[in-house]
């Protein structure tokens, strides 16, 4: 393992020297892959953590790649607790590597670049130039990071309202760690990585199809039944309650229904087919709730005025025994849930 550490540091130093060349050379140089010989020793975790700790906001993509190569070799030898210790270390490593300095305001800096790149026609209407011309105005490090999107699990995601998120793709945890974890944990992580590859909310509106929404609710119901003692049991419960609530009640800017002249009115054409599909699923409590919802909203409530919409909204929540989302926990960014700061 000491040999591995020495070889990495040699590669790290070489990559650091290479990074001092011009940015054009940075963008075109081929990715260096370190191939250290790993020795299974008790020092594997400590040495790998030391290697990962050297990656920061000045490191090159080659250095990040070398660190990940070492991690992949060591990870096979770790026990359960050590895996999560190393996972936390990788979180910090990527946070340092992806540090940017061009501002966080909507449609400025990296956000302006992202908007012009994702929506070139709209960007021109707002007075922006091409994405490439905007990129040239960014700090050198931010320009460099934009050129690394898609490499080493680096993702640049449109999160709505003129904001873009430069982050580690959640598939990183699924691809590198899941195979070495118990089944319940691996299933949880892989599903989270799949669902969180894109956003759930945009400007308080639901950004995925309603059919996908109800399928996620059903998945988490089945997960809790199959893995009642999972390490992630509470997170799975939070996810189930959130998707269940959204399936029937929607969000602030994605209402499920309206109420007028004593009748419920489905607000979106995709809602009713999705809930009818859900109502047909066997051996499911949420399917039972879907049947109750469809029956309840089909009735005529002529004696109730339009001004009582809020009361009808609350009555449905009570009837279906729905639990509002827990906004203290973020389960829609990575492969694991995290407490919001």
matplotlib code that plots the C-alpha trace (Angstrom):
import matplotlib.pyplot as plt

x = [0.0, 2.9, 4.1, 0.6, 0.8, 4.3, 3.2, 0.1, 2.1, 4.5, 1.5, -0.1, 3.1, 3.4, -0.2, 0.2, 3.1, 1.1, -1.7, 0.5, 0.5, -2.0, -5.7, -5.8, -3.3, -5.5, -8.5, -6.7, -4.3, -5.3, -6.3, -3.5, -4.4, -2.2, -1.8, -0.4, 0.0, -2.3, -1.3, -4.1, -3.0, -4.6, -3.3, -5.6, -8.3, -5.9, -3.6, -6.6, -8.1, -4.7, -4.7, -8.2, -7.6, -4.9, -7.6, -8.7, -9.8, -6.5, -6.3, -6.5, -9.0, -6.0, -5.3, -9.0, -9.0, -5.9, -7.5, -10.6, -8.4, -6.8, -10.2, -11.6, -8.6, -8.9, -12.6, -12.8, -10.8, -12.9, -15.5, -19.0, -18.1, -15.0, -17.0, -19.2, -16.1, -14.5, -17.7, -17.9, -14.3, -15.2, -18.1, -15.6, -13.1, -15.6, -16.8, -13.3, -12.6, -15.8, -15.4, -16.3, -15.8, -18.0, -21.0, -24.3, -26.9, -29.4, -28.3, -24.8, -21.4, -21.8, -25.6, -25.4, -23.1, -25.5, -28.5, -26.8, -25.6, -28.9, -31.2, -29.3, -32.3, -33.8, -30.4, -30.0, -33.5, -32.3, -29.2, -26.7, -24.0, -23.1, -22.2, -18.5, -18.3, -19.7, -17.3, -14.3, -15.4, -15.4, -12.4, -9.9, -10.7, -14.4, -13.6, -11.5, -14.3, -16.8, -14.5, -14.5, -18.3, -19.1, -15.7, -15.2, -18.9, -19.0, -22.5, -23.8, -27.6, -30.3, -32.2, -34.7, -35.2, -32.0, -29.8, -27.4, -25.7, -22.1, -21.9, -20.9, -23.3, -25.2, -24.2, -20.7, -21.9, -24.0, -21.2, -18.3, -19.9, -23.2, -21.7, -19.9, -22.9, -25.8, -28.7, -31.1, -28.5, -27.4, -31.0, -31.6, -28.5, -29.1, -32.7, -31.7, -28.9, -31.4, -34.1, -31.8, -30.0, -32.4, -34.5, -37.9, -38.9, -38.5, -39.9, -42.2, -43.6, -43.2, -40.8, -41.4, -44.4, -47.2, -46.9, -43.3, -44.4, -46.8, -44.4, -41.8, -44.4, -45.2, -41.5, -40.8, -43.9, -42.6, -39.1, -40.3, -42.2, -39.2, -36.5, -38.1, -34.7, -32.8, -30.2, -32.1, -35.5, -36.4, -35.2, -37.3, -40.3, -39.7, -39.5, -42.6, -44.6, -43.4, -44.2, -47.5, -48.4, -47.3, -49.2, -52.6, -52.1, -49.4, -47.2, -47.6, -47.3, -48.5, -51.9, -53.6, -57.1, -59.3, -62.8, -65.6, -69.4, -69.4, -67.1, -63.4, -61.6, -58.3, -55.8, -53.6, -54.5, -51.7, -52.9, -56.1, -54.5, -51.6, -53.9, -56.2, -53.1, -52.1, -55.6, -55.3, -52.1, -52.6, -51.5, -50.8, -52.1, -51.4, -53.4, -56.3, -55.9, -55.9, -59.3, -60.6, -59.3, -60.9, -64.3, -64.2, -63.4, -66.0, -68.9, -71.0, -70.6, -73.1, -73.7, -70.0, -69.0, -65.9, -64.4, -64.1, -61.4, -58.9, -61.2, -61.7, -57.9, -57.5, -60.3, -58.6, -55.3, -57.1, -59.2, -56.1, -53.9, -51.2, -47.9, -46.4, -42.8, -39.9, -38.0, -35.2, -33.9, -32.7, -33.3, -33.3, -29.7, -27.4, -27.5, -28.0, -30.3, -28.6, -29.7, -30.4, -28.0]
y = [0.0, 2.3, 1.6, 2.6, 5.9, 6.7, 6.0, 8.2, 11.1, 10.8, 10.9, 13.7, 15.8, 15.2, 16.1, 19.3, 20.3, 19.6, 21.8, 24.8, 24.8, 26.8, 26.1, 24.9, 22.2, 21.3, 20.8, 18.6, 16.5, 12.8, 11.5, 9.9, 6.7, 5.6, 1.9, 1.4, -2.1, -2.5, -4.5, -5.6, -4.3, -2.7, 0.7, 0.6, 2.8, 5.3, 5.6, 5.9, 8.7, 10.5, 10.2, 11.5, 14.4, 15.8, 16.5, 20.1, 23.1, 23.3, 19.6, 18.4, 15.9, 13.5, 13.7, 13.1, 10.1, 8.7, 9.1, 7.3, 4.5, 4.0, 4.0, 1.3, -1.0, -0.4, -0.5, -4.3, -4.9, -2.8, -3.8, -2.3, 0.6, 1.4, 1.7, 4.4, 6.2, 6.2, 7.3, 10.3, 11.1, 11.0, 13.5, 16.0, 15.3, 16.1, 19.2, 20.6, 19.7, 21.3, 24.5, 27.5, 31.3, 32.9, 33.6, 31.9, 34.4, 33.3, 33.8, 35.0, 33.3, 29.5, 29.9, 32.2, 29.8, 26.9, 28.8, 29.7, 26.2, 24.5, 27.1, 29.0, 30.6, 31.8, 33.1, 35.3, 36.7, 37.8, 39.4, 36.7, 35.7, 32.1, 29.7, 29.7, 33.5, 33.5, 30.8, 32.9, 35.5, 33.0, 32.5, 30.1, 27.3, 27.5, 27.4, 24.3, 22.6, 23.2, 21.3, 18.3, 17.8, 14.2, 13.0, 11.2, 11.5, 15.3, 16.5, 20.0, 19.9, 22.4, 22.8, 25.4, 29.2, 30.0, 27.9, 25.1, 22.7, 21.5, 18.3, 14.7, 12.4, 10.1, 7.1, 7.5, 5.9, 3.3, 2.2, 2.2, 1.2, -0.6, -4.0, -4.2, -3.4, -5.6, -6.1, -3.7, -0.9, -1.6, -1.5, 1.8, 3.4, 2.2, 3.4, 6.8, 7.2, 6.4, 8.7, 11.6, 11.7, 14.5, 16.9, 16.2, 19.8, 23.0, 26.3, 24.4, 22.3, 18.6, 18.0, 14.3, 12.5, 11.6, 8.0, 8.1, 9.7, 7.0, 4.3, 5.7, 5.8, 2.2, 1.2, 2.7, 1.0, -2.4, -1.6, -1.0, -4.3, -6.3, -4.7, -3.6, -3.6, -1.7, 0.8, 3.3, 2.5, 6.0, 7.6, 5.1, 6.0, 9.7, 9.0, 6.9, 9.5, 12.3, 10.5, 9.3, 12.9, 14.2, 11.5, 12.6, 16.3, 17.5, 20.5, 24.3, 24.7, 21.3, 20.8, 17.5, 18.9, 22.0, 22.4, 24.4, 24.2, 21.2, 19.1, 18.1, 18.8, 17.1, 19.8, 17.7, 15.1, 12.8, 12.7, 10.6, 7.8, 7.5, 7.2, 4.8, 2.6, 2.8, 1.9, -1.4, -2.6, -5.6, -6.0, -2.4, 0.1, 3.0, 1.4, 1.3, 5.0, 5.6, 3.9, 6.0, 9.1, 8.3, 7.5, 10.6, 13.1, 11.6, 12.6, 15.8, 18.2, 20.8, 22.1, 23.1, 26.5, 27.2, 29.2, 25.9, 24.5, 24.6, 22.7, 20.1, 19.9, 19.3, 16.8, 14.7, 14.8, 13.5, 10.9, 9.4, 9.8, 11.6, 12.9, 16.1, 16.1, 16.4, 19.4, 19.0, 16.1, 16.2, 12.9, 14.3, 15.3, 12.3, 8.6, 9.1, 11.4, 14.3, 16.8, 20.2, 22.9]
z = [0.0, 0.7, -2.9, -4.1, -2.1, -3.5, -7.0, -6.6, -5.2, -8.1, -10.5, -8.5, -8.7, -12.4, -13.1, -11.0, -13.2, -16.3, -15.0, -15.0, -18.8, -20.9, -20.6, -24.2, -23.3, -20.3, -22.5, -25.0, -23.0, -22.7, -19.3, -17.4, -15.7, -12.8, -12.4, -9.0, -7.6, -4.6, -1.6, 0.8, 4.2, 7.2, 5.9, 2.8, 4.2, 5.8, 2.8, 0.4, 2.6, 2.5, -1.3, -1.6, 0.8, -1.5, -4.2, -4.0, -6.1, -7.8, -8.8, -12.4, -13.8, -14.2, -10.5, -9.7, -12.1, -10.4, -6.9, -8.1, -9.6, -6.2, -4.5, -6.7, -5.9, -2.1, -1.8, -2.4, 0.8, 3.2, 5.8, 6.0, 8.3, 6.4, 3.1, 4.5, 6.0, 2.6, 0.9, 3.1, 2.2, -1.5, -0.8, 0.6, -2.2, -5.0, -3.0, -3.0, -6.6, -7.9, -6.0, -8.3, -7.9, -10.6, -8.4, -7.4, -8.6, -11.2, -14.9, -13.9, -14.1, -14.5, -14.5, -17.5, -19.2, -18.5, -19.7, -22.9, -23.4, -22.7, -24.2, -26.9, -28.5, -25.3, -24.1, -27.2, -26.6, -23.1, -24.6, -23.9, -26.4, -27.2, -24.3, -25.5, -25.4, -21.9, -20.8, -21.7, -19.2, -16.3, -14.0, -15.4, -12.9, -13.7, -17.5, -16.8, -14.8, -17.7, -20.0, -17.6, -17.6, -18.3, -17.0, -13.7, -12.9, -13.1, -13.9, -14.8, -14.2, -14.9, -11.6, -12.8, -12.5, -14.2, -11.8, -12.7, -10.4, -10.9, -8.9, -8.7, -10.5, -8.1, -10.2, -8.7, -5.4, -7.2, -9.5, -7.1, -3.7, -4.2, -5.2, -1.8, 0.4, 1.7, -0.8, 1.0, 0.9, -2.7, -3.9, -2.1, -3.5, -7.1, -7.1, -5.6, -8.2, -11.0, -9.8, -8.9, -12.2, -12.9, -10.9, -9.3, -8.6, -10.7, -9.4, -7.0, -9.9, -10.4, -13.4, -14.0, -15.6, -13.2, -14.1, -13.0, -9.8, -8.8, -9.8, -7.4, -4.6, -5.3, -5.4, -2.0, -0.6, -1.8, -0.7, 2.9, 2.8, 1.5, 3.6, 6.9, 8.7, 6.1, 7.2, 5.2, 6.5, 7.7, 4.5, 2.5, 4.7, 4.0, 0.3, 0.3, 2.1, -0.1, -3.4, -2.0, -1.1, -4.5, -6.3, -4.8, -3.9, -6.3, -5.4, -5.2, -8.9, -10.0, -8.5, -8.9, -8.9, -8.8, -7.3, -8.9, -8.9, -6.5, -8.7, -8.5, -11.7, -12.6, -13.5, -15.8, -18.4, -17.2, -13.6, -14.0, -16.1, -13.7, -10.6, -12.4, -13.2, -9.5, -8.4, -10.3, -8.6, -6.4, -2.7, -2.2, 0.4, -1.8, -4.5, -2.1, -1.5, -5.2, -5.4, -2.5, -4.2, -7.5, -5.9, -3.6, -6.4, -8.8, -6.5, -6.8, -3.9, -5.0, -1.5, -1.1, -2.4, -4.4, -1.5, 0.4, -1.9, 0.9, 3.2, 0.5, 0.1, 3.8, 3.9, 1.2, 3.1, 6.2, 4.3, 2.7, 5.8, 3.9, 5.4, 4.1, 2.9, 5.4, 4.1, 6.6, 4.6, 1.0, -0.8, -4.3, -5.0, -4.5, -3.9, -0.2, 1.8, 3.6, 6.2, 4.7, 6.0]

ax = plt.figure().add_subplot(projection="3d")
ax.plot(x, y, z, "-o")
ax.set_aspect("equal")
plt.show()
